[in-house]
Amino acid sequence: LHIAERQREEAFEARQILRSHVATMLKAVNEEQEAAQRVQTESLDLAQQLQSQNKALQCKAEASQRWEQQVSTLRSELQTEQAAALAAHNAAQVSESSTEG
């Protein structure tokens, strides 16, 4: 009878130790899950920030491209006007020289 009671006590102690280990393991698993959740949330936040920055850069690139196109168009118009002014100047000089002679 004494042996059976001692075995029950040892079994009870073993179960208590096992419960303690299980509780420790569950706590560790929960902490790991929380950490993983935080990392996932931070990753999503960073991805959204990158997406916003990429969109802003794309808008800036498009605006820059439009600006360069306008500058190119203005240069062409200026060159055309300069050529016309030079032709008019040359024509005037030719006209003056022919009237002088």
C-alpha positions as CSV (number, residue, x, y, z in Angstrom):
1,L,0.0,0.0,0.0
2,H,2.8,2.4,0.9
3,I,4.5,1.7,-2.5
4,A,1.3,2.4,-4.4
5,E,0.8,5.7,-2.6
6,R,4.4,6.6,-3.4
7,Q,4.0,5.7,-7.1
8,R,0.8,7.9,-7.2
9,E,2.8,10.8,-5.7
10,E,5.6,10.4,-8.2
11,A,3.1,10.2,-11.0
12,F,1.4,13.3,-9.7
13,E,4.8,15.1,-9.6
14,A,5.7,13.9,-13.1
15,R,2.3,15.3,-14.4
16,Q,3.0,18.6,-12.6
17,I,6.4,18.8,-14.2
18,L,4.9,17.9,-17.6
19,R,2.2,20.5,-17.2
20,S,4.8,23.1,-16.4
21,H,6.9,22.2,-19.5
22,V,3.8,22.3,-21.7
23,A,2.8,25.7,-20.3
24,T,6.4,27.0,-20.9
25,M,6.3,25.6,-24.5
26,L,2.9,27.2,-25.2
27,K,4.1,30.5,-23.9
28,A,7.1,30.3,-26.2
29,V,5.0,29.4,-29.2
30,N,2.6,32.3,-28.5
31,E,5.6,34.7,-28.2
32,E,7.0,33.4,-31.5
33,Q,3.6,33.8,-33.2
34,E,3.3,37.4,-31.9
35,A,6.8,38.2,-33.1
36,A,6.0,36.7,-36.5
37,Q,2.8,38.8,-36.6
38,R,4.8,42.0,-35.8
39,V,7.3,41.2,-38.6
40,Q,4.6,40.5,-41.0
41,T,2.9,43.8,-40.1
42,E,6.1,45.7,-40.4
43,S,6.8,44.1,-43.8
44,L,3.4,45.1,-45.1
45,D,4.0,48.7,-43.9
46,L,7.3,48.8,-45.6
47,A,5.8,47.3,-48.8
48,Q,3.1,50.0,-48.8
49,Q,5.7,52.7,-48.2
50,L,7.8,51.4,-51.1
51,Q,4.7,51.3,-53.3
52,S,3.9,54.9,-52.5
53,Q,7.5,56.0,-53.1
54,N,7.6,54.1,-56.4
55,K,4.3,55.8,-57.5
56,A,5.8,59.2,-56.5
57,L,8.9,58.5,-58.5
58,Q,6.9,57.4,-61.5
59,C,4.9,60.6,-61.4
60,K,8.1,62.7,-61.1
61,A,9.6,60.8,-64.1
62,E,6.5,61.4,-66.2
63,A,6.5,65.1,-65.3
64,S,10.2,65.3,-66.2
65,Q,9.6,63.6,-69.5
66,R,6.8,66.1,-70.3
67,W,9.1,69.0,-69.3
68,E,11.9,67.7,-71.6
69,Q,9.4,67.3,-74.4
70,Q,8.2,70.9,-73.9
71,V,11.8,72.2,-73.8
72,S,12.6,70.2,-77.0
73,T,9.5,71.7,-78.7
74,L,10.5,75.2,-77.7
75,R,14.1,74.7,-78.9
76,S,12.7,73.6,-82.3
77,E,10.4,76.6,-82.5
78,L,13.3,78.9,-81.5
79,Q,15.6,77.4,-84.2
80,T,12.8,77.9,-86.8
81,E,12.3,81.5,-85.8
82,Q,16.1,82.1,-85.8
83,A,16.4,80.6,-89.2
84,A,13.5,82.7,-90.5
85,A,15.0,85.9,-88.9
86,L,18.4,85.1,-90.5
87,A,16.8,84.5,-93.8
88,A,14.9,87.8,-93.5
89,H,18.2,89.6,-92.5
90,N,20.1,88.1,-95.5
91,A,17.2,88.9,-97.8
92,A,17.3,92.5,-96.5
93,Q,21.1,92.7,-97.0
94,V,20.8,91.3,-100.6
95,S,18.0,93.8,-101.2
96,E,20.1,96.7,-99.9
97,S,23.2,95.7,-101.9
98,S,21.2,95.4,-105.1
99,T,19.6,98.9,-104.6
100,E,23.0,100.4,-103.8
101,G,24.6,99.0,-106.9
